[in-house]
């Protein structure tokens, strides 16, 4: 993916509005095959950090799904998504708890 497109997606992942973050995570998922190894790793880290402080379940689910898709490329290490450890699992619906657990188990 060209640098300007990567930067645009990275910026959108960090939007203030939860719906914009959700759409950005969906866009990351849509283009997962276009990323270089470094871009996939960087996006996974940004998404994990965003997910760690996410308050909206719909946005969190989209972020976790995007991370899962990025891990399928083989370019994302468990260390890249370590911010997910900051998520308080007890406050999440069961499906999101399972998502986080599955990602952290590798």
C-alpha positions in Angstrom: 0.0 0.0 0.0 1.3 3.5 -0.8 2.5 5.5 2.1 -0.2 8.3 1.8 -3.0 5.6 1.9 -1.4 3.9 4.9 -1.1 7.3 6.7 -4.8 8.1 5.9 -6.0 4.7 7.3 -3.7 5.0 10.4 -5.1 8.5 11.1 -8.7 7.3 10.7 -8.1 4.4 13.2 -7.3 7.1 15.8 -10.4 9.3 15.2 -12.3 10.7 18.2 -15.6 9.5 17.0 -16.4 5.8 17.7 -18.3 5.3 14.5 -15.4 6.6 12.5 -13.0 4.2 14.3 -15.4 1.4 13.6 -15.5 2.2 9.9 -11.7 2.6 9.9 -11.3 -0.9 11.4 -13.6 -2.3 8.8 -11.5 -0.6 6.1 -8.4 -2.1 7.5 -10.0 -5.5 7.2 -11.1 -4.8 3.6 -7.5 -4.1 2.5 -5.5 -6.6 4.6 -3.8 -8.2 1.6 -2.4 -4.8 0.5 -0.2 -4.0 3.5 3.5 -4.6 3.7 4.7 -6.6 6.7 5.7 -3.4 8.5 2.3 -1.7 7.8 0.4 -4.8 9.0 2.4 -4.8 12.2 2.0 -1.0 12.8 -1.7 -1.1 12.1 -2.2 -4.0 14.5 -0.3 -2.1 17.2 -2.4 1.0 16.6 -5.6 -1.0 16.7 -4.6 -2.8 19.8 -3.8 0.5 21.6 -7.1 2.0 20.4 -9.0 -1.1 21.5 -7.4 -1.0 25.0 -9.2 2.3 25.7 -12.3 1.7 23.5 -15.6 2.4 25.2 -18.0 1.5 22.4 -18.6 -2.3 21.9 -19.3 -2.0 18.2 -16.0 -0.2 17.6 -14.2 -2.6 19.8 -15.6 -5.6 17.9 -14.5 -4.0 14.6 -11.0 -3.3 16.0 -10.6 -6.8 17.3 -11.8 -8.3 14.0 -9.3 -6.1 12.1 -6.5 -7.3 14.4 -7.5 -10.9 13.8 -7.4 -10.4 10.1 -4.0 -8.7 10.3 -2.6 -11.6 12.4 -3.7 -13.9 9.6 -1.0 -12.3 7.4 1.8 -13.8 9.5 3.3 -10.4 10.0 1.9 -9.5 13.4 3.6 -10.8 16.5 1.9 -11.2 19.9 4.1 -8.4 21.2 2.5 -6.1 18.5 -0.9 -6.5 20.1 0.2 -6.6 23.7 -1.9 -3.4 24.5 -4.9 -5.8 24.5 -3.7 -7.0 27.9 -4.9 -3.7 29.3 -8.6 -4.5 28.5 -10.7 -5.3 31.5 -12.3 -8.5 30.4 -14.9 -8.6 33.2 -16.7 -5.6 31.8 -17.1 -7.0 28.3 -19.8 -9.1 26.7 -18.8 -12.7 26.4 -18.2 -12.6 22.7 -15.8 -9.7 23.0 -14.1 -11.4 26.0 -13.5 -14.5 23.8 -12.2 -12.4 21.0 -9.6 -10.7 23.2 -8.6 -14.0 24.9 -8.2 -15.8 21.5 -6.0 -13.0 20.2 -3.7 -13.0 23.2 -3.4 -16.8 23.2 -2.0 -16.5 19.7 
